Amino acid sequence: MTVMNHFIDITDTPYLPDHFTDPIFKAMMPPLIDLLETVLEGKFIMVPTEESEKPTGERLFEFVEKMKEVYADGFTWSDLMVTIRSSVEFMGSFPYLEKAEKEKCVIDIINKIIDETDTPKVPDIFADRIFKAMVPSFVREIFKRLP
């Protein structure tokens, strides 16, 4: 954690001042590191459920709505990794989907949640773009390491 915080301190973010972005990225680090450790150690388990077919639009909509309820008071920077983890676990409950399909669905789910929630203290015009720019690479990296 200390190394990551130091790295954040010594690097510059294009287009936005460091006093704005450094706290954002530092808030994301604890859940990101937890998620990456879990995946890299092979401890990330996608628990299969009774889902026997591909997810329907209705089923995905229900999941997004439930996630939005969790973030009714605002979607914060540290929530991003938790939401990615929940979405990966949810898509893991569909054993008949190819890994690439699951990855795409997770990205779509996260982007929908980002669009439909508000970020406290930061205008959505900035926050949503930053969130959406990071999501695909995080999700791809997780799926690369899943069995």
Beta strands, then each sheet from edge to edge (+ up, - down):
end
